[in-house]
Amino acid sequence: ADVTRGALRGRPAAMEAREPLRDVRGALRAVLARLREGEPGEGREPFELPRFWDALGQTFQVTSQEATKLSLAFSRPPLPSSEDCQKLSEDVQNAILAVATVYYWLPKSQGTTLRKMVRDATTEVVEGMIQLTDTILNAPVESLSQEQLISTGGVWEACEQVSNLPRGEYNQAAVVSALAACLGVVKDAVEEMEHALVEGQDPYGDIMEDEELGFRGNRDTYWSEADRQLLSSCMGLMKASKACLKKVLPAVKAHGKAESPEQIAQLDDLADIANEISPSVDELALSMYPPVNPLAVRLNAAKLASVLKKVLEIAKTSHVCPPSEEGWVQFLTGAVDHNMNKVKNFTQGQL
């Protein structure tokens, strides 16, 4: 009974000791909200990119260390006193404020693609620290929980992301990174659809038979010959998407510059429109599975074709496309038109 009373007496004291963490969690949530909805101003002038990267790396490292200290302090008895918890909380808050402050150094003139990548990395670190404080506040005071270990590891991982951020010539490296990510996703989508379209293959072969899908002869689980003709033109558009990114990426690597506001803006425009390729490819691919609705397929094909034409037009009129690159732009524009016209012809009777 004495032990139980002692434990009950200790619990409110432990809760009270953690009170500064509640305050810091509120402060971190305010920082996160500002990061999510706000844009940095014109930043710190004169801006020096190497100095920015050094400062960002240091603040991420300090944040990782503060997460470790906080987690260790609450990993085993005796728990930190109210004063110690206050100090730990202040150190965590200062580390996060430093991360956000360095992000805000980055001026708009450096390009939106680069800023978005840095903001995403910064946001992830703040979210990780909020998750860790949540876990400590909600955990039993007696022991280190599995959730606390996972949350601490989450902060470490988020802080390590700074080393993966593209650090080449200003915005150019960020745009190369964004285009490479798009290409990877589109490649996977094309391969998946090619695999599904193998002659005679059941597109739902990896799903067990059930009452909803019906038997293998059910029209809803198979492509007709007319479906396959339509889908071959859709595959042509999907392959054109992959080819488009495979050509734009090396052109940006070879010719992309970030020496003037106009060049930076052109690179950002290219990255923005290229980011629309992957979701457009996914939407088209989803509409291609049986039962095929030809009008839905046509609509999604037209959307993808429109995005690809925009990418090619923006590339053609930008500095990344000197005369030596114009051949493939013209060829791919023709390929997009050719496949889209075939889709229109196959679906004309449905209108």
HELIX and SHEET records of a PDB file:
HELIX    1   1 ASP A    2  ALA A   17  1                                  16    
HELIX    2   2 GLU A   19  GLU A   37  1                                  19    
HELIX    3   3 LEU A   49  ALA A   73  1                                  25    
HELIX    4   4 SER A   82  TRP A  105  1                                  24    
HELIX    5   5 LYS A  108  GLN A  110  5                                   3    
HELIX    6   6 THR A  112  ASN A  138  1                                  27    
HELIX    7   7 GLN A  146  GLU A  160  1                                  15    
HELIX    8   8 GLN A  161  ASN A  164  5                                   4    
HELIX    9   9 TYR A  170  ALA A  196  1                                  27    
HELIX   10  10 ARG A  219  THR A  221  5                                   3    
HELIX   11  11 GLU A  225  HIS A  255  1                                  31    
HELIX   12  12 PRO A  261  ALA A  274  1                                  14    
HELIX   13  13 ILE A  277  MET A  288  1                                  12    
HELIX   14  14 PRO A  294  LYS A  316  1                                  23    
HELIX   15  15 PRO A  323  GLU A  325  5                                   3    
HELIX   16  16 GLU A  326  THR A  347  1                                  22    
HELIX   17  17 GLN A  348  GLN A  350  5                                   3    
END                                                                             
